[in-house]
């Protein structure tokens, strides 16, 4: 079995690649961590407090630990598998536009590759939709607060998309590392401001903290949000491929998982014990200090806008490989990425509400990509490598019998438990998410709103989600005209 600190088979003792390896990424493992943090820490940080308020602190903590542990294991497995591919098949030592698809191909054949390509595209493009909605929502509130301009979120979806559009033309992570710095720094600043804001609200809001009764069913309903928070896996092979020393990817991943887990737990615990179930889709709206709230909105607007560039790269490279577009910048890349990004923007305009979308994406596709398939691929590829070491000419994929025979029992049992948990939770939470999605009073698409009643500002009765059982407590002003009252 590969270990996280193994030496890459095509690096010399001095750490430089051999002449046989044509592609040479320039990222070290700390810089790679920036990309992973930037990709992972956005929408999940906003959704986790709501998940805790629904689950209860005990079940929420347990499921967070389980999701973090299993997803870290599958992330490490993706890193180990990419090293296996480069050891066994020389073509993967060169530039590869679809490393996750290559892993699926070498594990279970062409059908698996096509399936993972569809899922990765759906997952990453769905994530970009969520990020567009988040950026537009935050920008709408910022214009209202700082400039007294009431601009509909629908208009801002288009504006954000136009501003980000030129940046999505950059090919891969090593070409836009500065954006990763911006994304990570803004997420860190947002967490610090959230902590300060919640602590300021605690004396008033902690007097009446409503909590819904915890239940296993409700826990699985919010499981999708947790998987979504730890489901950056499609970007892992792409990021590792652009590293100077791919064998150090495990360092990047473990640092990333440690940092975002601290983010999630701190924000979730503070939200649970100070606001409870008064939290809506986002903890930002519960911060009572309007200055802090808008600074957090600004940091998240910067964070999610820059994360769009990071998150879109794996899907765009996959499309370009399927369309056989050269890796150098050209008109084909320009038109393909523009078309795909237009369709993403149109989807955001069709579903201008991100809460149910997070649960649905996390519960369905992301559960497969992050919790189930990496382990299945790893068991197959590991068995193939064991057979290949005995016969370098072997090409056939291992049978299930060979997988069971060659895999140490503790590795086999752990991965079976991990996949079983992921599968059962995905089925239950997907059903729950679909029910929630269908039962939610979602606003109609932006283009229908435009013709029916025009596009108005989304929060005319106040932008603060006040705390307390009746959402009428605030540490700042009279709740009338200040609190955004919600049905309870």
MARNUGU-321077 format. One record per residue (C-alpha): residue in three letters; chain; y, x, z. Coordinates in nm, 2 decimals. Layout:
   aa  ch      c2      c1      c3
  ALA   A       Y       X       Z
...
END
This chain:
   aa  ch      c2      c1      c3
  UNK   A    0.00    0.00    0.00
  UNK   A    0.35    0.12   -0.08
  UNK   A    0.57    0.18    0.22
  UNK   A    0.95    0.13    0.23
  UNK   A    1.02    0.50    0.25
  UNK   A    0.79    0.63   -0.02
  UNK   A    0.92    0.87   -0.28
  UNK   A    0.98    0.73   -0.62
  UNK   A    0.70    0.86   -0.85
  UNK   A    0.96    0.97   -1.11
  UNK   A    1.20    1.15   -0.88
  UNK   A    1.18    1.52   -0.81
  UNK   A    1.22    1.67   -0.46
  UNK   A    1.59    1.72   -0.53
  UNK   A    1.62    1.34   -0.59
  UNK   A    1.70    1.37   -0.96
  UNK   A    1.52    1.17   -1.22
  UNK   A    1.28    1.33   -1.46
  UNK   A    1.36    1.36   -1.83
  UNK   A    1.11    1.08   -1.90
  UNK   A    1.32    0.83   -1.72
  UNK   A    1.60    0.74   -1.96
  UNK   A    1.78    0.48   -1.76
  UNK   A    1.99    0.63   -1.48
  UNK   A    2.17    0.40   -1.24
  UNK   A    2.45    0.53   -1.03
  UNK   A    2.43    0.33   -0.71
  UNK   A    2.32    0.47   -0.38
  UNK   A    2.15    0.25   -0.13
  UNK   A    2.47    0.18    0.08
  UNK   A    2.65    0.06   -0.24
  UNK   A    2.35   -0.15   -0.33
  UNK   A    2.38   -0.32    0.01
  UNK   A    2.73   -0.43   -0.08
  UNK   A    2.59   -0.62   -0.38
  UNK   A    2.32   -0.78   -0.17
  UNK   A    2.56   -0.88    0.11
  UNK   A    2.81   -1.01   -0.14
  UNK   A    2.54   -1.22   -0.31
  UNK   A    2.38   -1.36    0.01
  UNK   A    2.65   -1.42    0.26
  UNK   A    2.86   -1.70    0.10
  UNK   A    2.75   -2.06    0.08
  UNK   A    2.47   -2.00    0.33
  UNK   A    2.71   -1.90    0.60
  UNK   A    2.89   -2.23    0.56
  UNK   A    2.57   -2.44    0.55
  UNK   A    2.38   -2.28    0.84
  UNK   A    2.59   -2.43    1.13
  UNK   A    2.53   -2.78    0.99
  UNK   A    2.15   -2.70    0.97
  UNK   A    2.16   -2.60    1.34
  UNK   A    2.34   -2.92    1.43
  UNK   A    2.07   -3.12    1.27
  UNK   A    1.77   -2.92    1.39
  UNK   A    1.88   -2.84    1.74
  UNK   A    1.92   -2.49    1.87
  UNK   A    1.55   -2.42    1.95
  UNK   A    1.40   -2.53    1.62
  UNK   A    1.70   -2.38    1.43
  UNK   A    1.66   -2.04    1.59
  UNK   A    1.28   -2.04    1.53
  UNK   A    1.31   -2.14    1.17
  UNK   A    1.59   -1.89    1.11
  UNK   A    1.37   -1.61    1.24
  UNK   A    1.07   -1.73    1.04
  UNK   A    1.28   -1.76    0.72
  UNK   A    1.45   -1.43    0.77
  UNK   A    1.12   -1.25    0.84
  UNK   A    0.92   -1.40    0.56
  UNK   A    1.20   -1.36    0.30
  UNK   A    1.26   -1.00    0.41
  UNK   A    0.89   -0.93    0.35
  UNK   A    0.89   -1.09    0.01
  UNK   A    1.21   -0.89   -0.07
  UNK   A    1.05   -0.57    0.02
  UNK   A    0.75   -0.66   -0.19
  UNK   A    0.97   -0.71   -0.49
  UNK   A    1.10   -0.36   -0.43
  UNK   A    0.76   -0.21   -0.40
  UNK   A    0.64   -0.39   -0.71
  UNK   A    0.92   -0.25   -0.92
  UNK   A    0.81    0.10   -0.82
  UNK   A    0.45    0.01   -0.92
  UNK   A    0.57   -0.10   -1.26
  UNK   A    0.76    0.22   -1.32
  UNK   A    0.45    0.43   -1.21
  UNK   A    0.20    0.25   -1.43
  UNK   A    0.40    0.15   -1.74
  UNK   A    0.64    0.41   -1.87
  UNK   A    0.86    0.16   -2.06
  UNK   A    1.00    0.03   -1.72
  UNK   A    1.15    0.37   -1.65
  UNK   A    1.41    0.29   -1.92
  UNK   A    1.67    0.01   -1.92
  UNK   A    1.52   -0.33   -1.84
  UNK   A    1.72   -0.65   -1.87
  UNK   A    1.46   -0.87   -1.69
  UNK   A    1.29   -0.68   -1.41
  UNK   A    1.18   -0.99   -1.22
  UNK   A    1.02   -1.13   -1.54
  UNK   A    0.85   -0.80   -1.60
  UNK   A    0.70   -0.82   -1.25
  UNK   A    0.57   -1.17   -1.32
  UNK   A    0.43   -1.06   -1.66
  UNK   A    0.23   -0.77   -1.51
  UNK   A    0.11   -0.99   -1.22
  UNK   A   -0.02   -1.30   -1.40
  UNK   A    0.07   -1.27   -1.77
  UNK   A    0.32   -1.43   -2.01
  UNK   A    0.30   -1.78   -1.87
  UNK   A    0.41   -1.65   -1.53
  UNK   A    0.70   -1.46   -1.69
  UNK   A    0.82   -1.76   -1.87
  UNK   A    0.80   -1.97   -1.56
  UNK   A    0.99   -1.72   -1.34
  UNK   A    1.25   -1.69   -1.61
  UNK   A    1.32   -2.06   -1.61
  UNK   A    1.33   -2.07   -1.23
  UNK   A    1.55   -1.77   -1.20
  UNK   A    1.80   -1.91   -1.45
  UNK   A    1.79   -2.25   -1.28
  UNK   A    1.84   -2.09   -0.93
  UNK   A    2.11   -1.85   -1.02
  UNK   A    2.31   -2.08   -1.24
  UNK   A    2.27   -2.35   -0.97
  UNK   A    2.41   -2.11   -0.72
  UNK   A    2.71   -2.04   -0.95
  UNK   A    2.77   -2.41   -0.96
  UNK   A    2.78   -2.42   -0.58
  UNK   A    3.01   -2.12   -0.57
  UNK   A    3.25   -2.28   -0.82
  UNK   A    3.26   -2.60   -0.61
  UNK   A    3.32   -2.40   -0.29
  UNK   A    3.60   -2.19   -0.45
  UNK   A    3.77   -2.50   -0.60
  UNK   A    3.75   -2.69   -0.27
  UNK   A    3.90   -2.40   -0.07
  UNK   A    4.17   -2.35   -0.33
  UNK   A    4.26   -2.72   -0.32
  UNK   A    4.31   -2.70    0.05
  UNK   A    4.51   -2.37    0.02
  UNK   A    4.75   -2.52   -0.23
  UNK   A    4.80   -2.82    0.00
  UNK   A    4.86   -2.61    0.31
  UNK   A    5.07   -2.32    0.17
  UNK   A    5.26   -2.48   -0.13
  UNK   A    5.25   -2.85   -0.04
  UNK   A    5.08   -2.91   -0.38
  UNK   A    4.80   -3.17   -0.39
  UNK   A    4.58   -3.06   -0.67
  UNK   A    4.24   -3.22   -0.73
  UNK   A    3.93   -3.01   -0.68
  UNK   A    3.83   -3.11   -1.03
  UNK   A    4.12   -2.94   -1.19
  UNK   A    4.06   -2.63   -0.98
  UNK   A    3.70   -2.60   -1.09
  UNK   A    3.83   -2.54   -1.44
  UNK   A    4.10   -2.30   -1.32
  UNK   A    3.86   -2.09   -1.11
  UNK   A    3.62   -2.08   -1.40
  UNK   A    3.89   -1.96   -1.64
  UNK   A    4.00   -1.69   -1.40
  UNK   A    3.64   -1.56   -1.34
  UNK   A    3.53   -1.59   -1.70
  UNK   A    3.65   -1.24   -1.83
  UNK   A    3.47   -1.07   -1.54
  UNK   A    3.13   -1.22   -1.62
  UNK   A    3.13   -1.01   -1.94
  UNK   A    3.05   -0.69   -1.73
  UNK   A    2.68   -0.61   -1.80
  UNK   A    2.52   -0.53   -1.46
  UNK   A    2.58   -0.44   -1.09
  UNK   A    2.66   -0.07   -1.16
  UNK   A    2.94   -0.18   -1.38
  UNK   A    3.13   -0.39   -1.12
  UNK   A    3.07   -0.23   -0.79
  UNK   A    3.44   -0.28   -0.70
  UNK   A    3.38   -0.66   -0.70
  UNK   A    3.10   -0.61   -0.45
  UNK   A    3.34   -0.44   -0.21
  UNK   A    3.58   -0.73   -0.24
  UNK   A    3.30   -0.99   -0.18
  UNK   A    3.16   -0.81    0.12
  UNK   A    3.50   -0.73    0.28
  UNK   A    3.62   -1.09    0.24
  UNK   A    3.30   -1.23    0.39
  UNK   A    3.33   -1.00    0.69
  UNK   A    3.69   -1.10    0.74
  UNK   A    3.60   -1.47    0.72
  UNK   A    3.33   -1.43    0.99
  UNK   A    3.58   -1.25    1.23
  UNK   A    3.84   -1.53    1.17
  UNK   A    3.57   -1.80    1.23
  UNK   A    3.47   -1.64    1.56
  UNK   A    3.83   -1.62    1.68
  UNK   A    3.91   -1.98    1.56
  UNK   A    3.60   -2.13    1.73
  UNK   A    3.67   -1.94    2.06
  UNK   A    4.03   -2.09    2.05
  UNK   A    3.89   -2.44    2.01
  UNK   A    3.62   -2.41    2.28
  UNK   A    3.83   -2.53    2.58
  UNK   A    3.90   -2.86    2.41
  UNK   A    3.60   -2.92    2.19
  UNK   A    3.34   -2.81    2.44
  UNK   A    3.44   -3.11    2.66
  UNK   A    3.26   -3.35    2.42
  UNK   A    3.00   -3.18    2.20
  UNK   A    2.78   -3.44    2.02
  UNK   A    2.42   -3.35    1.94
  UNK   A    2.18   -3.55    1.73
  UNK   A    1.83   -3.57    1.87
  UNK   A    1.62   -3.29    1.72
  UNK   A    1.31   -3.37    1.52
  UNK   A    1.06   -3.19    1.30
  UNK   A    1.15   -3.42    1.01
  UNK   A    1.52   -3.34    1.04
  UNK   A    1.44   -2.97    1.07
  UNK   A    1.26   -2.97    0.74
  UNK   A    1.55   -3.16    0.58
  UNK   A    1.77   -2.87    0.66
  UNK   A    1.51   -2.61    0.58
  UNK   A    1.65   -2.60    0.23
  UNK   A    1.98   -2.47    0.36
  UNK   A    1.81   -2.19    0.54
  UNK   A    1.61   -2.08    0.24
  UNK   A    1.92   -2.10    0.03
  UNK   A    2.09   -1.86    0.28
  UNK   A    1.81   -1.60    0.24
  UNK   A    1.72   -1.66   -0.13
  UNK   A    1.91   -1.38   -0.32
  UNK   A    1.57   -1.25   -0.45
  UNK   A    1.64   -1.29   -0.82
  UNK   A    1.90   -1.02   -0.80
  UNK   A    1.69   -0.77   -0.60
  UNK   A    1.50   -0.61   -0.90
  UNK   A    1.82   -0.61   -1.11
  UNK   A    2.01   -0.43   -0.82
  UNK   A    1.72   -0.19   -0.76
  UNK   A    1.70   -0.11   -1.13
  UNK   A    2.06    0.01   -1.12
  UNK   A    2.01    0.24   -0.82
  UNK   A    2.01    0.62   -0.84
  UNK   A    1.69    0.63   -0.62
  UNK   A    1.50    0.30   -0.65
  UNK   A    1.26    0.40   -0.37
  UNK   A    1.55    0.36   -0.13
  UNK   A    1.60   -0.01   -0.21
  UNK   A    1.42   -0.11    0.12
  UNK   A    1.70    0.06    0.32
  UNK   A    1.95   -0.15    0.13
  UNK   A    1.76   -0.47    0.19
  UNK   A    1.69   -0.42    0.56
  UNK   A    2.06   -0.33    0.62
  UNK   A    2.16   -0.65    0.43
  UNK   A    1.92   -0.87    0.61
  UNK   A    2.04   -0.74    0.95
  UNK   A    2.40   -0.80    0.87
  UNK   A    2.37   -1.15    0.72
  UNK   A    2.14   -1.25    1.00
  UNK   A    2.41   -1.16    1.25
  UNK   A    2.66   -1.35    1.04
  UNK   A    2.44   -1.66    1.04
  UNK   A    2.34   -1.66    1.40
  UNK   A    2.69   -1.60    1.54
  UNK   A    2.85   -1.87    1.33
  UNK   A    2.56   -2.11    1.39
  UNK   A    2.55   -2.07    1.77
  UNK   A    2.93   -2.10    1.80
  UNK   A    2.93   -2.41    1.58
  UNK   A    2.64   -2.57    1.77
  UNK   A    2.78   -2.52    2.12
  UNK   A    3.15   -2.59    2.04
  UNK   A    3.14   -2.85    1.77
  UNK   A    2.78   -2.99    1.76
  UNK   A    2.71   -3.25    1.51
  UNK   A    3.08   -3.31    1.43
  UNK   A    3.05   -3.02    1.18
  UNK   A    3.04   -3.14    0.82
  UNK   A    2.92   -2.96    0.51
  UNK   A    3.13   -2.65    0.62
  UNK   A    3.23   -2.51    0.95
  UNK   A    3.57   -2.42    0.81
  UNK   A    3.70   -2.77    0.83
  UNK   A    3.62   -2.78    1.20
  UNK   A    3.85   -2.49    1.29
  UNK   A    4.15   -2.66    1.46
  UNK   A    4.41   -2.39    1.42
  UNK   A    4.54   -2.46    1.07
  UNK   A    4.66   -2.11    1.02
  UNK   A    4.32   -1.96    1.09
  UNK   A    4.15   -2.23    0.89
  UNK   A    4.35   -2.15    0.58
  UNK   A    4.31   -1.78    0.62
  UNK   A    3.93   -1.84    0.64
  UNK   A    3.96   -2.06    0.33
  UNK   A    4.15   -1.78    0.15
  UNK   A    3.88   -1.53    0.25
  UNK   A    3.60   -1.76    0.13
  UNK   A    3.78   -1.84   -0.19
  UNK   A    3.81   -1.47   -0.27
  UNK   A    3.45   -1.41   -0.16
  UNK   A    3.29   -1.69   -0.36
  UNK   A    3.49   -1.62   -0.67
  UNK   A    3.38   -1.25   -0.67
  UNK   A    3.02   -1.35   -0.58
  UNK   A    3.01   -1.56   -0.90
  UNK   A    3.02   -1.24   -1.10
  UNK   A    2.74   -1.08   -0.89
  UNK   A    2.51   -1.39   -0.89
  UNK   A    2.55   -1.45   -1.26
  UNK   A    2.43   -1.11   -1.38
  UNK   A    2.05   -1.16   -1.35
  UNK   A    2.05   -1.48   -1.54
  UNK   A    2.29   -1.35   -1.81
  UNK   A    2.07   -1.04   -1.86
  UNK   A    1.76   -1.26   -1.89
  UNK   A    1.92   -1.48   -2.15
  UNK   A    2.03   -1.17   -2.35
  UNK   A    1.68   -1.02   -2.34
  UNK   A    1.54   -1.35   -2.47
  UNK   A    1.81   -1.36   -2.74
  UNK   A    1.75   -0.99   -2.82
  UNK   A    2.11   -0.90   -2.77
  UNK   A    2.19   -0.53   -2.74
  UNK   A    2.29   -0.39   -2.40
  UNK   A    2.63   -0.26   -2.53
  UNK   A    2.92   -0.51   -2.52
  UNK   A    2.94   -0.71   -2.85
  UNK   A    3.04   -1.05   -2.98
  UNK   A    2.69   -1.19   -2.93
  UNK   A    2.71   -1.12   -2.55
  UNK   A    3.06   -1.27   -2.54
  UNK   A    2.96   -1.59   -2.71
  UNK   A    2.63   -1.63   -2.52
  UNK   A    2.78   -1.58   -2.18
  UNK   A    3.08   -1.80   -2.26
  UNK   A    2.85   -2.08   -2.37
  UNK   A    2.63   -2.05   -2.06
  UNK   A    2.93   -2.03   -1.83
  UNK   A    3.08   -2.34   -2.00
  UNK   A    2.76   -2.54   -1.93
  UNK   A    2.77   -2.42   -1.56
  UNK   A    3.13   -2.54   -1.53
  UNK   A    3.04   -2.87   -1.69
  UNK   A    2.76   -2.91   -1.43
  UNK   A    3.01   -2.84   -1.15
  UNK   A    3.24   -3.11   -1.29
  UNK   A    2.95   -3.35   -1.31
  UNK   A    2.84   -3.29   -0.94
  UNK   A    3.16   -3.22   -0.75
  UNK   A    3.00   -3.21   -0.41
  UNK   A    2.80   -2.91   -0.28
  UNK   A    2.63   -3.02    0.04
  UNK   A    2.32   -3.21   -0.10
  UNK   A    2.30   -2.95   -0.39
  UNK   A    2.24   -2.67   -0.14
  UNK   A    1.95   -2.85    0.03
  UNK   A    1.80   -2.95   -0.31
  UNK   A    1.82   -2.60   -0.46
  UNK   A    1.70   -2.43   -0.15
  UNK   A    1.42   -2.66   -0.09
  UNK   A    1.28   -2.66   -0.44
  UNK   A    1.33   -2.36   -0.67
  UNK   A    1.45   -2.11   -0.41
  UNK   A    1.15   -2.17   -0.19
  UNK   A    0.93   -2.06   -0.48
  UNK   A    1.14   -1.76   -0.58
  UNK   A    1.20   -1.63   -0.23
  UNK   A    0.91   -1.74   -0.01
  UNK   A    0.60   -1.80   -0.23
  UNK   A    0.58   -1.62   -0.57
  UNK   A    0.68   -1.27   -0.46
  UNK   A    0.37   -1.26   -0.23
  UNK   A    0.15   -1.40   -0.50
  UNK   A    0.27   -1.14   -0.75
  UNK   A    0.24   -0.86   -0.49
  UNK   A   -0.13   -0.94   -0.41
  UNK   A   -0.22   -0.94   -0.78
  UNK   A   -0.02   -0.63   -0.88
  UNK   A   -0.14   -0.43   -0.58
  UNK   A   -0.50   -0.51   -0.67
  UNK   A   -0.43   -0.41   -1.03
  UNK   A   -0.29   -0.07   -0.91
  UNK   A   -0.60    0.00   -0.70
  UNK   A   -0.82   -0.06   -1.01
  UNK   A   -0.58    0.13   -1.23
  UNK   A   -0.61    0.44   -1.02
  UNK   A   -0.98    0.45   -1.09
  UNK   A   -0.94    0.37   -1.46
  UNK   A   -0.61    0.45   -1.62
  UNK   A   -0.71    0.26   -1.94
  UNK   A   -0.75   -0.07   -1.76
  UNK   A   -0.53   -0.35   -1.90
  UNK   A   -0.69   -0.68   -1.78
  UNK   A   -0.54   -0.86   -1.48
  UNK   A   -0.74   -0.87   -1.16
  UNK   A   -0.94   -1.18   -1.08
  UNK   A   -0.90   -1.37   -0.75
  UNK   A   -1.22   -1.21   -0.63
  UNK   A   -1.09   -0.86   -0.70
  UNK   A   -0.76   -0.95   -0.51
  UNK   A   -0.96   -1.06   -0.21
  UNK   A   -1.19   -0.75   -0.22
  UNK   A   -0.92   -0.48   -0.26
  UNK   A   -0.65   -0.62   -0.03
  UNK   A   -0.67   -0.52    0.34
  UNK   A   -0.74   -0.83    0.55
  UNK   A   -0.43   -0.81    0.76
  UNK   A   -0.21   -0.79    0.45
  UNK   A   -0.40   -1.08    0.29
  UNK   A   -0.38   -1.30    0.59
  UNK   A   -0.01   -1.24    0.65
  UNK   A    0.07   -1.32    0.29
  UNK   A   -0.14   -1.63    0.29
  UNK   A    0.03   -1.76    0.61
  UNK   A    0.37   -1.68    0.45
  UNK   A    0.29   -1.86    0.13
  UNK   A    0.14   -2.16    0.31
  UNK   A    0.45   -2.20    0.53
  UNK   A    0.67   -2.17    0.23
  UNK   A    0.47   -2.42    0.02
  UNK   A    0.44   -2.69    0.29
  UNK   A    0.80   -2.66    0.40
  UNK   A    0.92   -2.66    0.03
  UNK   A    0.73   -2.99   -0.04
  UNK   A    0.85   -3.17    0.27
  UNK   A    1.21   -3.05    0.24
  UNK   A    1.23   -3.11   -0.13
  UNK   A    1.12   -3.48   -0.07
  UNK   A    1.38   -3.50    0.21
  UNK   A    1.65   -3.34    0.00
  UNK   A    1.59   -3.57   -0.30
  UNK   A    1.61   -3.87   -0.06
  UNK   A    1.94   -3.74    0.09
  UNK   A    2.07   -3.66   -0.26
  UNK   A    2.00   -4.01   -0.39
  UNK   A    2.12   -4.18   -0.07
  UNK   A    2.45   -3.98   -0.04
  UNK   A    2.77   -4.16   -0.15
  UNK   A    2.85   -3.88   -0.40
  UNK   A    3.17   -3.90   -0.59
  UNK   A    3.13   -3.97   -0.97
  UNK   A    3.17   -3.69   -1.22
  UNK   A    3.52   -3.55   -1.25
  UNK   A    3.56   -3.67   -1.61
  UNK   A    3.46   -4.02   -1.51
  UNK   A    3.71   -4.01   -1.22
  UNK   A    3.98   -3.90   -1.46
  UNK   A    3.94   -4.21   -1.68
  UNK   A    3.87   -4.46   -1.39
  UNK   A    4.14   -4.38   -1.14
  UNK   A    4.28   -4.03   -1.21
  UNK   A    4.21   -3.71   -1.02
  UNK   A    4.36   -3.72   -0.67
  UNK   A    4.36   -3.47   -0.39
  UNK   A    4.04   -3.49   -0.19
  UNK   A    4.17   -3.50    0.16
  UNK   A    4.48   -3.73    0.18
  UNK   A    4.43   -3.83    0.54
  UNK   A    4.42   -3.48    0.69
  UNK   A    4.22   -3.17    0.63
  UNK   A    4.09   -3.09    0.98
  UNK   A    3.74   -3.21    1.08
  UNK   A    3.83   -3.27    1.45
  UNK   A    3.56   -3.24    1.71
  UNK   A    3.41   -3.48    1.97
  UNK   A    3.17   -3.77    1.94
  UNK   A    3.44   -3.98    1.75
  UNK   A    3.59   -3.68    1.57
  UNK   A    3.93   -3.74    1.73
  UNK   A    3.97   -3.44    1.96
  UNK   A    4.19   -3.15    1.85
  UNK   A    4.35   -2.86    2.03
  UNK   A    4.66   -2.87    1.81
  UNK   A    4.83   -3.20    1.73
  UNK   A    4.80   -3.58    1.76
  UNK   A    4.48   -3.67    1.57
  UNK   A    4.65   -3.94    1.37
  UNK   A    4.75   -3.80    1.04
  UNK   A    4.59   -3.46    1.14
  UNK   A    4.22   -3.53    1.16
  UNK   A    4.01   -3.61    0.86
  UNK   A    3.81   -3.90    1.01
  UNK   A    3.45   -3.94    0.90
  UNK   A    3.21   -4.22    0.95
  UNK   A    2.99   -4.16    1.26
END
